[in-house]
Amino acid sequence: MKEKLGVAVIGYGGMGGWHTRQLKTMEEIQLCGVYDIDPQRNAAAEEAGIHAYASMKDLLADPQVRLVTIAIPNDQHRDVAIRVMQAGKNVVCEKPVALSSDEVRDMIKTAKACGVIFTVHQNRRWDEDYLTIKKIYDEGRLGPVFKIESRVHGSRGIPSDWRNQKANGGGMVLDWGVHLLDQMLMMIKEPVVSVYADLDNVTNEEVDDGFKAILHFAPKVAGDPPLSCQVEVGTSNFINLPRWYMLGENGSAVIEDWQLHGKIVMVSDWEKRDAVPVVTAAGLTKTMAPRTEETIEEYPLPEVHSDVRDFYRNLVDAVDGKVEQIVKHHEILRSMRLMEAILRSAETGEAVHWII
């Protein structure tokens, strides 16, 4: 029988608890325990039937632990991850992995020097809404795509814990932007050539509680229309806009929410161009008139299913040297650099011209 991979979790808060629940369902993994600097959180782990280490030193001294997941505030990631790697353990770090690209480089350098795996838990690569829109994009169903919008909206403001503190790495660019930007960069392989961003401070002055970033990508094929992508996060929205909206030369796709409500609408007859004018309060318009029913076809969204535990299944084999880690160093660094470009654009009020 294959030996299980021993995993421990540092930080037993919201995400640390989520990791332990996932790990306990996996036959490939042995959850060795957790450690939190808060004794009450360690007691909560014990009550849940999970071993709590008395100290981080004890956790790192456990020979059964081969992989450590770090789920603590963002500003602590770098130092803790380096300490864990120097103890010879492989590391999964929650995101954002660090507060700057220099910190990310320090972590990558340590991993290489210690001969261990260092990766980031980019769990939303397994979101089914993302995998569905990516399938539509990859298959070219809409023809050359010229615009993609990705957004998440809430109405409760920024969380009131460390996520609203600049020193702890708070703000929505780092909190949710890291997810949406990683998704966009994994879907579109061409370089980003420019970034323009604007931040919101509706309920919090210290860090952004929302943002909008416009990314321009190099053309996929010479002659294709330029591709622009809008990535948006809002925490004061009482009417949500669609999760995804994609426009191509031959049609459009919309995904309204995480439950995959949406559709694809495509042109079926390019020859019939006559439009019935739309009557507005101040006159007629043909330009903005909808297409007639006989010139378009509506299709359901393709079904794409996933299992977020595949992230850890990949690491089980990666630790044994059988496969590459699925979230790679250059991808981690690229996302961090893009978030830095967004923050710089918002600060200066100018586009950042950036090719990577």
C-alpha positions as CSV (number, residue, x, y, z in Angstrom):
1,M,0.0,0.0,0.0
2,K,1.3,3.5,-1.0
3,E,2.7,5.5,2.0
4,K,0.5,8.5,2.8
5,L,2.0,12.0,2.6
6,G,2.2,13.6,6.0
7,V,0.8,17.1,6.1
8,A,0.6,19.7,8.9
9,V,-1.1,23.1,8.8
10,I,0.2,26.3,10.4
11,G,-2.7,28.6,11.3
12,Y,-6.0,27.2,12.3
13,G,-8.3,30.1,11.3
14,G,-10.8,30.2,8.5
15,M,-8.6,28.9,5.7
16,G,-6.5,26.7,8.0
17,G,-9.8,25.0,9.1
18,W,-10.8,24.7,5.4
19,H,-7.5,22.9,4.6
20,T,-7.8,20.4,7.4
21,R,-11.4,19.5,6.4
22,Q,-10.2,18.9,2.8
23,L,-7.1,16.9,3.9
24,K,-9.1,14.7,6.2
25,T,-11.1,13.4,3.2
26,M,-8.1,12.4,1.2
27,E,-6.9,8.8,1.4
28,E,-3.5,9.9,-0.1
29,I,-2.8,12.2,2.9
30,Q,-2.2,11.8,6.6
31,L,-3.1,15.0,8.5
32,C,-0.5,15.1,11.2
33,G,-1.8,18.1,13.0
34,V,-1.9,21.9,13.2
35,Y,-0.2,24.7,15.1
36,D,-1.5,28.2,15.8
37,I,0.0,31.0,17.9
38,D,-3.5,31.4,19.6
39,P,-3.9,28.7,22.3
40,Q,-7.7,28.9,21.8
41,R,-7.4,27.9,18.2
42,N,-5.2,24.9,19.2
43,A,-7.8,23.9,21.7
44,A,-10.5,24.2,18.9
45,A,-8.4,21.8,16.8
46,E,-8.1,19.3,19.6
47,E,-11.9,19.5,20.1
48,A,-12.3,18.7,16.4
49,G,-10.1,15.6,16.8
50,I,-7.0,17.1,15.2
51,H,-3.6,17.0,17.0
52,A,-2.3,20.4,17.9
53,Y,1.5,20.8,18.2
54,A,2.7,22.7,21.3
55,S,5.0,24.9,19.2
56,M,6.2,25.4,15.6
57,K,9.5,23.8,16.7
58,D,7.6,20.6,17.6
59,L,5.8,20.6,14.3
60,L,9.0,21.1,12.3
61,A,10.7,18.3,14.3
62,D,8.1,15.8,13.4
63,P,9.6,13.4,10.8
64,Q,6.2,12.3,9.6
65,V,5.5,15.9,8.3
66,R,6.8,16.2,4.8
67,L,4.5,19.0,3.6
68,V,3.4,22.1,5.5
69,T,0.5,24.4,4.6
70,I,0.8,27.9,5.8
71,A,-2.5,29.7,6.4
72,I,-1.7,32.9,8.4
73,P,-1.9,36.6,7.7
74,N,-0.1,37.7,4.5
75,D,2.7,39.7,6.1
76,Q,3.9,36.6,8.0
77,H,4.1,34.3,4.9
78,R,7.7,35.0,3.9
79,D,9.4,34.5,7.2
80,V,7.4,31.4,8.2
81,A,7.7,29.8,4.8
82,I,11.5,30.3,4.8
83,R,11.8,28.8,8.3
84,V,9.7,25.8,7.3
85,M,11.7,25.2,4.1
86,Q,15.0,25.5,6.0
87,A,13.8,22.7,8.2
88,G,13.6,20.5,5.1
89,K,9.8,20.6,4.7
90,N,7.9,21.2,1.5
91,V,5.6,24.3,1.6
92,V,2.2,25.3,0.4
93,C,1.5,28.9,1.2
94,E,-1.9,30.6,1.1
95,K,-2.3,33.7,-1.1
96,P,-1.3,36.3,-1.7
97,V,2.0,34.5,-1.1
98,A,3.8,37.7,0.0
99,L,3.6,41.5,0.0
100,S,6.1,42.1,-2.8
101,S,7.9,40.3,-5.7
102,D,11.2,40.7,-3.8
103,E,9.7,38.6,-1.0
104,V,8.5,36.0,-3.5
105,R,12.0,35.8,-5.0
106,D,13.4,35.2,-1.5
107,M,11.0,32.3,-1.0
108,I,11.8,30.8,-4.4
109,K,15.5,31.1,-3.8
110,T,15.2,29.4,-0.4
111,A,13.2,26.5,-2.0
112,K,15.8,25.9,-4.6
113,A,18.6,26.1,-2.1
114,C,16.9,23.6,0.3
115,G,15.8,21.3,-2.5
116,V,12.1,21.4,-1.5
117,I,8.8,22.3,-3.1
118,F,7.4,25.7,-2.6
119,T,4.0,26.5,-4.1
120,V,0.9,28.6,-3.6
121,H,-2.7,27.4,-3.0
122,Q,-4.3,28.9,-6.1
123,N,-7.5,27.0,-5.4
124,R,-9.8,29.0,-7.7
125,R,-8.2,27.5,-10.7
126,W,-10.7,24.7,-9.9
127,D,-13.8,27.0,-9.8
128,E,-16.3,25.6,-12.3
129,D,-17.4,29.0,-13.5
130,Y,-13.7,29.7,-14.5
131,L,-13.2,26.3,-16.1
132,T,-16.4,26.9,-18.1
133,I,-15.4,30.3,-19.5
134,K,-11.9,28.9,-20.1
135,K,-13.3,26.0,-22.1
136,I,-15.3,28.5,-24.3
137,Y,-12.2,30.6,-24.8
138,D,-9.9,27.6,-25.6
139,E,-12.3,26.1,-28.1
140,G,-12.7,29.4,-30.0
141,R,-16.4,29.0,-30.0
142,L,-17.0,32.8,-30.2
143,G,-14.3,33.5,-32.8
144,P,-11.5,35.8,-32.0
145,V,-12.2,37.2,-28.5
146,F,-11.7,40.9,-28.0
147,K,-13.1,41.5,-24.5
148,I,-13.4,39.5,-21.3
149,E,-14.9,40.8,-18.0
150,S,-14.3,39.0,-14.7
151,R,-15.8,40.3,-11.5
152,V,-16.9,39.4,-8.0
153,H,-19.3,41.6,-6.1
154,G,-20.4,41.7,-2.4
155,S,-22.3,44.2,-0.3
156,R,-20.8,43.8,3.2
157,G,-17.7,45.9,2.9
158,I,-14.1,44.7,3.5
159,P,-13.7,42.2,6.4
160,S,-13.0,43.7,9.8
161,D,-10.1,41.5,10.7
162,W,-6.4,41.8,9.5
163,R,-7.6,42.0,5.9
164,N,-8.4,45.7,6.4
165,Q,-4.9,46.6,7.6
166,K,-2.2,47.7,5.2
167,A,0.6,46.3,7.4
168,N,-0.9,42.8,7.3
169,G,-1.3,42.9,3.5
170,G,-5.0,43.7,3.4
171,G,-7.1,45.1,0.6
172,M,-9.0,43.6,-2.2
173,V,-6.3,43.7,-4.8
174,L,-4.3,41.2,-2.7
175,D,-7.3,39.4,-1.2
176,W,-9.5,38.7,-4.3
177,G,-7.4,40.2,-7.1
178,V,-4.8,37.4,-6.6
179,H,-7.6,34.9,-7.6
180,L,-9.1,36.7,-10.5
181,L,-5.7,37.8,-12.0
182,D,-4.3,34.2,-11.7
183,Q,-7.3,32.9,-13.5
184,M,-6.9,35.4,-16.3
185,L,-3.2,34.8,-16.7
186,M,-3.8,31.0,-16.8
187,M,-6.5,31.4,-19.5
188,I,-4.6,33.9,-21.7
189,K,-1.1,32.9,-22.5
190,E,-0.1,36.1,-24.4
191,P,1.9,38.8,-22.6
192,V,0.2,41.6,-20.7
193,V,1.3,44.9,-22.5
194,S,-0.4,47.5,-20.3
195,V,-2.4,47.8,-17.1
196,Y,-4.6,50.6,-15.9
197,A,-6.3,50.5,-12.5
198,D,-8.5,52.4,-10.1
199,L,-9.1,51.6,-6.4
200,D,-12.2,52.1,-4.3
201,N,-12.2,53.2,-0.6
202,V,-15.9,53.2,0.2
203,T,-15.8,51.7,3.7
204,N,-12.1,51.7,4.4
205,E,-9.5,54.4,3.9
206,E,-6.4,52.4,4.8
207,V,-6.6,49.8,2.0
208,D,-8.7,49.3,-1.1
209,D,-12.2,47.7,-0.6
210,G,-12.6,47.3,-4.3
211,F,-10.8,47.9,-7.6
212,K,-11.1,47.8,-11.4
213,A,-8.2,46.9,-13.6
214,I,-8.0,47.0,-17.4
215,L,-5.4,44.6,-18.8
216,H,-4.4,44.7,-22.5
217,F,-2.8,41.6,-23.9
218,A,-0.7,41.1,-27.0
219,P,-2.7,39.6,-29.9
220,K,-3.0,35.8,-30.0
221,V,-2.6,35.7,-33.7
222,A,-1.4,38.6,-35.9
223,G,-4.4,40.4,-37.3
224,D,-6.7,39.4,-34.4
225,P,-8.5,42.3,-32.6
226,P,-6.7,43.5,-29.5
227,L,-7.8,41.7,-26.4
228,S,-8.7,43.8,-23.3
229,C,-9.8,42.3,-20.0
230,Q,-11.5,43.9,-17.1
231,V,-11.0,42.5,-13.6
232,E,-13.2,44.0,-11.0
233,V,-13.9,43.5,-7.3
234,G,-16.5,45.3,-5.3
235,T,-17.7,45.0,-1.7
236,S,-20.4,47.7,-1.7
237,N,-22.6,46.3,-4.6
238,F,-26.2,45.6,-3.8
239,I,-26.9,44.6,-7.4
240,N,-24.3,42.2,-8.8
241,L,-23.1,42.3,-12.4
242,P,-22.3,39.0,-14.2
243,R,-19.4,36.9,-12.9
244,W,-18.1,36.6,-16.5
245,Y,-18.8,38.3,-19.8
246,M,-16.9,37.4,-22.9
247,L,-17.3,39.0,-26.4
248,G,-16.0,37.5,-29.6
249,E,-16.5,38.4,-33.3
250,N,-19.1,35.6,-33.7
251,G,-21.0,35.8,-30.4
252,S,-21.1,36.4,-26.7
253,A,-21.1,34.4,-23.5
254,V,-22.3,35.3,-20.0
255,I,-22.0,33.5,-16.7
256,E,-24.1,35.2,-14.1
257,D,-22.8,33.6,-10.9
258,W,-20.9,30.7,-9.3
259,Q,-24.0,28.4,-9.9
260,L,-23.3,28.7,-13.7
261,H,-26.5,30.4,-14.7
262,G,-25.8,31.8,-18.2
263,K,-25.8,31.2,-21.9
264,I,-23.9,31.5,-25.2
265,V,-25.4,33.5,-28.1
266,M,-23.9,33.3,-31.5
267,V,-24.6,34.6,-35.0
268,S,-26.2,32.0,-37.3
269,D,-26.8,34.2,-40.4
270,W,-24.4,36.9,-41.3
271,E,-26.3,37.9,-44.5
272,K,-29.5,39.1,-42.8
273,R,-28.4,42.5,-41.5
274,D,-31.6,44.4,-41.5
275,A,-32.7,45.5,-38.0
276,V,-36.0,46.6,-36.6
277,P,-35.4,50.0,-35.2
278,V,-35.7,50.4,-31.4
279,V,-37.9,53.3,-30.3
280,T,-36.3,55.3,-27.5
281,A,-37.7,58.3,-25.7
282,A,-35.9,60.7,-28.0
283,G,-35.9,58.9,-31.3
284,L,-35.0,55.7,-33.2
285,T,-31.8,53.6,-33.4
286,K,-30.9,50.7,-35.6
287,T,-27.3,50.6,-34.4
288,M,-28.4,49.4,-30.9
289,A,-31.3,47.3,-32.1
290,P,-31.1,43.6,-31.1
291,R,-30.5,41.0,-33.7
292,T,-33.6,39.3,-35.0
293,E,-34.3,35.7,-33.8
294,E,-33.7,34.1,-37.1
295,T,-30.0,35.4,-37.2
296,I,-28.9,34.1,-33.9
297,E,-28.7,30.8,-31.9
298,E,-28.6,30.4,-28.2
299,Y,-26.7,27.5,-26.5
300,P,-26.3,26.3,-23.0
301,L,-23.0,26.7,-21.2
302,P,-20.7,23.6,-21.5
303,E,-20.6,21.6,-18.3
304,V,-17.2,21.5,-16.6
305,H,-16.7,19.7,-13.3
306,S,-13.7,19.7,-11.0
307,D,-12.4,18.6,-7.6
308,V,-10.3,21.2,-5.8
309,R,-8.5,18.4,-3.9
310,D,-6.6,17.7,-7.2
311,F,-4.3,20.5,-6.0
312,Y,-3.1,18.3,-3.2
313,R,-3.2,15.1,-5.3
314,N,-0.7,16.8,-7.6
315,L,1.6,17.6,-4.6
316,V,1.5,14.0,-3.4
317,D,3.2,13.0,-6.7
318,A,5.3,16.1,-6.9
319,V,6.9,15.5,-3.5
320,D,7.8,12.0,-4.7
321,G,9.4,13.6,-7.9
322,K,6.9,12.0,-10.3
323,V,5.3,15.2,-11.7
324,E,5.9,19.0,-11.7
325,Q,4.0,21.1,-9.1
326,I,0.9,22.4,-10.7
327,V,1.3,26.0,-9.5
328,K,4.8,27.0,-10.7
329,H,7.3,29.6,-9.5
330,H,7.1,31.8,-12.6
331,E,3.3,31.8,-12.3
332,I,3.5,32.9,-8.7
333,L,5.9,35.7,-9.5
334,R,4.0,36.9,-12.5
335,S,0.8,37.3,-10.5
336,M,2.6,39.2,-7.8
337,R,4.2,41.5,-10.3
338,L,0.8,42.2,-11.9
339,M,-0.7,43.1,-8.6
340,E,2.2,45.5,-8.0
341,A,1.6,47.1,-11.4
342,I,-2.1,47.5,-10.5
343,L,-1.3,49.3,-7.3
344,R,1.3,51.5,-9.1
345,S,-1.2,52.5,-11.7
346,A,-3.8,53.4,-9.1
347,E,-1.3,55.5,-7.2
348,T,0.0,57.4,-10.3
349,G,-3.3,57.6,-12.2
350,E,-1.4,56.4,-15.3
351,A,-1.3,53.1,-17.3
352,V,1.7,50.9,-16.6
353,H,3.2,49.6,-19.8
354,W,4.4,46.2,-18.9
355,I,5.3,43.2,-21.0
356,I,5.4,39.8,-19.2
